[in-house]
Amino acid sequence: MNQPTQHDLPTYLNPDDLGPWGIYLEQVERVTPYLGKLGKWVETLKRPKRILTVDVPVELDNGTIAHFEGYRVQHNMARGPGKGGVRYHQDVTLSEVMALSAWMSVKCAAVNVPFGGAKGGIRINPRNYSQKELERVTRRYISEISLIIGPDQDIPAPDVNTNGQTMAWMMDTYAMKTGHLATGVVTGKPISLGGSLGRVEATGRGVFTVGVEAARELGLDLTGARVVVQGCGNVGGIAALLFHEAGAKVIALQDHTASIYAENGLDVPTILASNNPKVGLVGSNAGEIISADEFWELESDILIPAALENQITANNADRLRTKIVIEGANGPTTPEADDILASKGILVIPDVIANAGGVTVSYFEWAQNFSSYFWEEDVINERLGKMMREAYQATAAVAKQHNVTLRTAAFISACSRILEARELRGLYP
Ligand SMILES: NC(=O)c1ccc[n+]([C@@H]2O[C@H](COP(=O)([O-])OP(=O)(O)OC[C@H]3O[C@@H](n4cnc5c(N)ncnc54)[C@H](O)[C@@H]3O)[C@@H](O)[C@H]2O)c1
């Protein structure tokens, strides 16, 4: 009897609007021809292993009850426990959390840290709630998902609008539920609660490290190189600072309030030191304010999108005038834009490699928590640098071998690692 091997889309997705999950599926399609015999397992990448949707009811400060929708998605755990942040945002959707969880599977495998991919989210605008209300939301959410998380099951971390304080509440709630303290249940914790030195800077440092590798490969001297950065938060801010310190000229910065420009380079340390996120760059009095269109069209050597998804699209990719794009953010470039950038000869260092510094130091934090023995910051930075350089060089070698982009190359290595683990473990029962 002829049995189907391909499966329809899961019923919980809208086939007319797949959202970010659709972008991920397209990336998997692109890599499938390169998976060889492992291709027989590829359907495993196209559906998350486990999705938990939870209701998060909390009492607000005014005595009324509010309900929030929360998710935890475990995409693939063939190589290790799930790993991935929790995002608090009013626009979070299941499709988005699914895509982010899948990109975590790919990212962890691409840099070869022993984790699978997971992600969480709550549909809430945290700016509308007090700290006490956010604490209650966090505690109830963790209580609901505690069925499936744990230091050797699935380890949350911060993402958009969550931070070290959120992780402290998560760790405490898990400890209250289980009756013992397991610091390794979350990463991105404050240092005083078992966090790791170097974790805050890790993603920006990783962005800088792969940028140095790519510049060397293209014969680009970083001294005086023109760098443009979108986002000056945790990732963009640190990356801008490190490029500045290396002698590059950061000629433009953009945040949610404005784009600022200075032909001879912005004074990045002063701008960041005085940056109040509530006021933003618009109130910085630094450089000249330019429009968003002018920002994307600036002539540069390196462009770093480090803010949001969907920033480089078919609408603006054609107008980019840069040599290297380093994706600090997750999913900033659409597949159509990827093709346009490739045709223009612009080298794109994909998010799954470029921003993997964060999860790499999260891995170090988790390993330190198991032994309760903490490493010095220079040891952490040295190990991070080594892993990022090796991941970049291995990806560049695969790209050369198959004559594909770095994104497809990173997916080839990562998906092969995941599917090899799947094959070796076999199907249960
Ligand atoms: N923090 C990490 O360790 C880490 C790790 C991997 C990936 N990422 C990804 O990097 C990106 C940024 O994360 P972060 O931790 O730096 O966040 P953040 O909140 O610290 O900073 C975000 C920055 O983006 C800017 N921004 C927001 N909306 C914007 C808009 N419409 N136009 C221009 N700028 C805008 C903000 O003003 C801010 O400067 C996200 O995609 C996140 O998922 C972060």
The ligand as an SDF file (V2000), in Angstrom:
LIG
                    3D

 44 48  0  0  0  0  0  0  0  0999 V2000
   19.9790   39.9470   24.0460 N   0  0  0  0  0  0  0  0  0  0  0  0
   20.4350   38.8180   23.5560 C   0  0  0  0  0  0  0  0  0  0  0  0
   21.2710   38.1230   24.1730 O   0  0  0  0  0  0  0  0  0  0  0  0
   20.0010   38.3470   22.1980 C   0  0  0  0  0  0  0  0  0  0  0  0
   20.5060   37.1220   21.7330 C   0  0  0  0  0  0  0  0  0  0  0  0
   20.1590   36.7010   20.4410 C   0  0  0  0  0  0  0  0  0  0  0  0
   19.3140   37.4890   19.6790 C   0  0  0  0  0  0  0  0  0  0  0  0
   18.8140   38.6640   20.1850 N   0  0  0  0  0  0  0  0  0  0  0  0
   17.9430   39.4570   19.3140 C   0  0  0  0  0  0  0  0  0  0  0  0
   18.5090   40.7350   19.0850 O   0  0  0  0  0  0  0  0  0  0  0  0
   17.4780   41.6970   18.8950 C   0  0  0  0  0  0  0  0  0  0  0  0
   17.6730   42.8490   19.8590 C   0  0  0  0  0  0  0  0  0  0  0  0
   17.6850   42.3330   21.1730 O   0  0  0  0  0  0  0  0  0  0  0  0
   18.2500   43.2010   22.4020 P   0  0  0  0  0  0  0  0  0  0  0  0
   18.4240   42.2240   23.5230 O   0  0  0  0  0  0  0  0  0  0  0  0
   19.3970   44.0600   21.9660 O   0  0  0  0  0  0  0  0  0  0  0  0
   16.9890   44.1290   22.7070 O   0  0  0  0  0  0  0  0  0  0  0  0
   16.9950   45.5420   23.4760 P   0  0  0  0  0  0  0  0  0  0  0  0
   15.5800   45.7060   23.9420 O   0  0  0  0  0  0  0  0  0  0  0  0
   18.1080   45.6460   24.4630 O   0  0  0  0  0  0  0  0  0  0  0  0
   17.3130   46.6180   22.3130 O   0  0  0  0  0  0  0  0  0  0  0  0
   16.4810   46.7380   21.2090 C   0  0  0  0  0  0  0  0  0  0  0  0
   16.9050   47.9920   20.4270 C   0  0  0  0  0  0  0  0  0  0  0  0
   16.1150   48.0410   19.2260 O   0  0  0  0  0  0  0  0  0  0  0  0
   15.5840   49.3410   19.0930 C   0  0  0  0  0  0  0  0  0  0  0  0
   14.3170   49.3240   18.3500 N   0  0  0  0  0  0  0  0  0  0  0  0
   13.1130   48.8670   18.7820 C   0  0  0  0  0  0  0  0  0  0  0  0
   12.1920   49.0850   17.8230 N   0  0  0  0  0  0  0  0  0  0  0  0
   12.8270   49.6610   16.7910 C   0  0  0  0  0  0  0  0  0  0  0  0
   12.4040   50.1370   15.5130 C   0  0  0  0  0  0  0  0  0  0  0  0
   11.1330   50.0520   15.1440 N   0  0  0  0  0  0  0  0  0  0  0  0
   13.3300   50.6770   14.6920 N   0  0  0  0  0  0  0  0  0  0  0  0
   14.6200   50.7880   15.0720 C   0  0  0  0  0  0  0  0  0  0  0  0
   15.0780   50.3730   16.2730 N   0  0  0  0  0  0  0  0  0  0  0  0
   14.1830   49.8160   17.1140 C   0  0  0  0  0  0  0  0  0  0  0  0
   15.3770   49.8130   20.5170 C   0  0  0  0  0  0  0  0  0  0  0  0
   15.2670   51.2310   20.5630 O   0  0  0  0  0  0  0  0  0  0  0  0
   16.6530   49.2900   21.1680 C   0  0  0  0  0  0  0  0  0  0  0  0
   17.7190   50.1890   20.9380 O   0  0  0  0  0  0  0  0  0  0  0  0
   16.1480   40.9100   19.0430 C   0  0  0  0  0  0  0  0  0  0  0  0
   15.7850   40.4470   17.7510 O   0  0  0  0  0  0  0  0  0  0  0  0
   16.5620   39.7090   19.8920 C   0  0  0  0  0  0  0  0  0  0  0  0
   15.6970   38.5800   19.7090 O   0  0  0  0  0  0  0  0  0  0  0  0
   19.1430   39.0880   21.4170 C   0  0  0  0  0  0  0  0  0  0  0  0
  1  2  1  0
  2  3  2  0
  2  4  1  0
  4  5  1  0
  4 44  2  0
  5  6  2  0
  6  7  1  0
  7  8  2  0
  8  9  1  0
  8 44  1  0
  9 10  1  0
  9 42  1  0
 10 11  1  0
 11 12  1  0
 11 40  1  0
 12 13  1  0
 13 14  1  0
 14 15  2  0
 14 16  1  0
 14 17  1  0
 17 18  1  0
 18 19  2  0
 18 20  1  0
 18 21  1  0
 21 22  1  0
 22 23  1  0
 23 24  1  0
 23 38  1  0
 24 25  1  0
 25 26  1  0
 25 36  1  0
 26 27  1  0
 26 35  1  0
 27 28  2  0
 28 29  1  0
 29 30  1  0
 29 35  2  0
 30 31  1  0
 30 32  2  0
 32 33  1  0
 33 34  2  0
 34 35  1  0
 36 37  1  0
 36 38  1  0
 38 39  1  0
 40 41  1  0
 40 42  1  0
 42 43  1  0
M  CHG  2   8   1  16  -1
M  END
$$$$
